[in-house]
Amino acid sequence: MSTASASASGETRVLVATHGHCLDGLLSATLFTRLLRHVESSRALSFSYRPCGYGPSENGVPEEALVGDVNAVLDYRYSASTKLDWYFDHHVSAFVTDDDRASYKERASGGRVFHDGAYGSCTKLIADVGAKHFDLDPAPFADLVHWADLIDAARFPNAAMPVEKREAPLRLMAVVERYGNEEFLARWVPRLLEEPFLLASDSAEVRELYEPMGADQDRFVELVKRHAKTEGPVVFVDLGDTVLEAAPKFVTYALYPESLYSVVLTRSASKCKISVGYNPWAPRERRHDIAKICERFGGGGHPVVGAASTKAEDLAKAREIAATITAELAS
């Protein structure tokens, strides 16, 4: 860690920038907070959390946003800023430029920046690095790590499980995807540090927030049924004519179990999003690197799942991108 100044109160201010509206982003922030408290046990630390998105032109944490005495970026694109102290990520598209990748390689020997695209979740990466390099006991957070990794890597036994959301962590996942802003992170990271993960997932707050979302999902399923088209091994769904602030995942795979890929175009108040994925339960092997495809349109992700986006008013452009990706996956 770089030498950090302390605030007037004597506390070291830690800024944690993490993937917002994402369960892995929330749980990464939780586990990193525990790790830094363990590593810096002699310091008084004060944490704040900044959610980061993968919208149009969001290619990393802005330099001016790294306002902590110590700054960490988790589950998000790498920043070459000299203000960056800690970094953990598992996206293969973490490095926007060659200079970013070179900066990471130069700093990796310092033992504070970690990237591994083979990991299913950033939370699991932090847990393993914490145990191996910093003597952090992962046992108290075993459930948290297990569910972060299962969900972010889509290691479900079938497509029905993440769609039906009978398990409490899956309902928490949906709640975070809709409500996971700065205020939510500020409340939930401390909570998850103190309360068992499965108990917190099944809390009254999560049940109350999720209840109306169940009905929203039913409506989303009907939208998918009406607008889905199959193009060879690809299911393409254009929902651009409807404003949706949240789009449940895995619905296409549950409805079209024989599909190989899914391309879903959605539009919210702020952006159009093209979500691209390989069906984890597909009867055939994947033939495309989805992260590389999405990178060509300013997005990214993993070999098996990724996304690209445009501004909300650029629906025609988003449709062109979605059609291009669909055609490539269908070829």
N, C-alpha and C positions, 0 to 999 in steps of 0.2 A: 504493500500500500504506500502511496506517496505520502510525504509528510503533510499532515492536515492541520489547518488552523482550527481553533475552537471558537465557537460563538461566544457572545458576551456572557451567556449563562454558564459557560464552561463546558457545554456539550459539543461534541463533534456532530455536525449536521450531515446526514447521509441521504443523498437523493437516489432513489431506486426507480429507474425508468424501465418499465416492463410492458409486455404485450397486453394491451387493454382489451376488455370484453372477451377474455379468453381464460378458461380455467387453468391452463398450464401457466399463463402469465401470472395469475393470482398466486398459484401454489409455488411457482418459482420465487416470487417475491417473499413469500412466507418462509421458505426454506433458506433463502439467502440471508434474510434478516437473522434467522437463528444461527447461521454460519458466522456472520460477521460479529454477532454478539459473543460467540464462542472464541473467535480469533482475537478479538479486541476486548477481552473481558475486563481489562484494566481501565478502559475508556468509558465515559458517559456518552452514549450514542442517542441521537434524536433522528428518527426516520421520517421521510416523506416519500410519497409514491406518485409517479407520473405514468398514466396509461398512454401507450403509443399505438398508433394504428398503421395499417398497410394501405392507406388510401392513395389517391393520385398524388404523385410527387413527394410522398413521405418516404424518403430514402435513408432515414436515420434520425437520431435525436439531434435537434438543432443545438449548435454550440452554446447559444444563450440560455438553453434550458438546463444545462449542467451546472446547477447553482449550489451544489453541496460542497462541504469541505471534502467529502468523499462522494464520488459518483459511480454508480453501477448501472449497467445496461444488461437486461435479461430477456431472453426469448425474443430477440429483436435484432435488427440489422446493426452491424458493427459501426462504431464511430472511431475515426482516427484522431479525435481530439486529445490533446495532452491533458485535458481535464478528466479523462476517463481513467478510473482506478481499477474497476472490476468489470469483467465481461463473461457471460455464459450464454451460449446459444447452440441450437441443433439444426437450424435451417441450412440447407445446402446453398441457398441464395443469400447468405448473411453478408456477403461482401459485394457492394454495388460496383466498385471500381477495382482495378488492379492495384492501385495505390492503397486502398483499404486492406486488401489481402496482404500486401507487403508490410503494411504497418502492423497487422496482427502477428505475422510471422516474426517480425522483429521484437515484439513485446511478449511473445508466448513464453520465452525462457524466464521471464520475471515471475511466473507462477501466480498471476492474478487475472489472466485472460484465458478462457477455455472455449473451444469450439469443437464439436464432433457431430458431423452430419449423420452418423450411423445411429444416433440415439433417437428413440421414439418420442421423448419429451425432454424439455429443458430441466424440469424438476428432477428427473432421474439423473441427469448429468451433474447437477449441483450436489445431489445426495452422494453419488459415487466419488466425485472429486473431493467433497468435504470429508468423507471417510478415509480416502486414500492419502490425501495430502495434508489434512488439517486435523485429523483425529476426531472428527465429529461423529458422534454416535447416531446412526440413522434409525435405530429401533423405535424411538418415540413417534416417528413420522412415517412408519412403514405403510399404513393405510393410505395416507396422503400421497406418497410416492407411487404406490401401486395403482391408484385410480388415475392419477395424472398420466402415467405411462400408458395404461390401458386405453384411456379416452383419446389422448393426443395421437397415439399410434393406431387407433381404430382396431384394437385387438379384441373385438367383440366376437362371441361365438357365432352370431348371426346378425343380419341387418335389423331384425325386429327389436332387439334389445335397446339400441340407442334411440329408436323411434318411439317405442312405448314408454321408456323412461320409468320403469317400475322401481329401479334402484335409486336411492336418495342422491348419491353423487351425480347421477345423470340429470336429475332435476336441478341440482346446484349448478352444473355445467350450463344448462339453459338459462338460468337466472343470471349468471355471470356474463354470458354472451349478450344479454340485453341490458343489464344494469351496471356492468363492471367499469364504472368511471372512477375518477380520482377519489370522490367521497366514499364510494363503495370499498375501494382498496384500503383506504385509511381505517375503515371500521373492521374489515374482514381479516386483514393480515394479523393484527394483534389477537383477534378472536381465535384464529386457527393456530396461533402459537400456544394458546392456553387450553383450548377445548379439543377433545378428540375429534378427528376429522369426520368420522361417520356420524357422530352425535350432532356436530354442527351442520352437516349436510341435510339432516332430517329435522332441522330446527323449525320452529313456528314461522320465523321470517321467510325461510326458503319455501315452505309450503304455501304461505300466503302469496308470495310473489309469483310462484309458479302456477297457481290455480288458474288464472285467466289465460296463461300461456298454453295450457292444454287445449283450450278451445281454439286458440290461434293456430295451433299445429294442425288441428282437424281441417281448418279452412285452407291452410297451406297445402295439405295433402290433396284436397279437392282441386286447388289451382294447378298443382303439378299434373294431376290426372287429365285436366282439360287442355293443358298446353304442351305436354310432353310429346316429342316426336322421336322416333328411332331412325338413326342413319347408320346402317350397318351395326357395328358393335357399340355405338354411342347413343345414349339418351340425351337429347338436347331439350332444355326447357327454357323458354323465353317468357319471363315474368316482368318484363320491362314496363308494361302498361299499368302495373299496380305498384304503389309505393309500399314497401315492406321494410320495417326497421329491424326485423330479425327473420332469418330463414333457417328452419330446422335442418339439420344435416341427415344424410343417409336415407332420406325418403325415396329417392330414385332407385336405390339399390333394393329397398324393400318391395317397391312396386314392380321393378324390372330385374329380377334376380339373375337373368341370363346376360345382362348387359356387361360390357367390359369397362366402359368409361361413362362418366356423367359430366355434362357441361350445363350449368345453371346460371342464367342471367337474372339478377335481381336489381332493383332500384330503390334506394332509400332517399331521404331528404338531402343527403350530402354527397352520395356517389352512386355510380352503377358498378356492380361487382360481378365478375365472371368467375364462378367457382368451378374448378376442374378437379376431377378425382378418378382414381382407379378403384373399381369395385373390389374390396378385400375378399369377397366371397365368389369372385368371378370363376367360371369354369375354365378360363384360359389365362395364360401368363401375360403380364404387362409387357408391351413392346415400345413404350414411349417414356421419356423422362419428362414428367409434367412440370417440374421446376424450371427446366431449361426452356420449355415452350412458353411458360408464363413470363419468364425473364425478358423475352423478346418484346413483350408489351408493357414493360415497366413493373411487373409483378415478380412472383417467385414462390417459394415454398419448399416442397420435398419432391423426390422422384415420383411418389405415389399420390400426392395431393398438392394443389397450389391455387393461386388466384391472381387475377389482374383487375384493375379498376380504372374507371374514368370519372370525371366530374358528373354530377347528376344530370346536368343539362346536355351532356354528350352521349345521349342514348344511342343515336345512330352509329357513332364510333364504337360504342360498346357492343352493339349488335354485329358490327363488322368483325370485331375481334373474336366474338363468340363463334361466329360462322366459320372464320378462318381456323380456329382451334378445333372445332367440330370436324371440319373437313380433313384436317391433318390426322386426327385420331381415328377417323373412319377409313383412312387410306391403307 
